[in-house]
Amino acid sequence: MTFDTYLVIGLVILGFSIPSIVSAFSEGRAPRVAAIMLLVGGGMVAYAVTQNPIGYTIQDVPQAFVRVIGQLIR
């Protein structure tokens, strides 16, 4: 897996954790699954950012999404 793939999957997991957090707090229960999702997604993003020799900027994120989707389609 490339660093772009780790970045994109991590960002998608982080995006899905937000509704889980809101749902858990609105129902008055502990956000256990959301916390695990935050750790996994954050870890994947941190790994991609720290291990990529070039690094990532905010402008690189949409291009990373396009590259990963292009790899999946091809």
Buried (B, 14 or more C-beta within 10 A) or exposed (E): EEBBBBBBBBBBBBEEBEEBBEEBEEEEEEBEEBBEBBEBBBEBBEBBBEEBEEEBEEEBBEEBBEBBEEEEEE
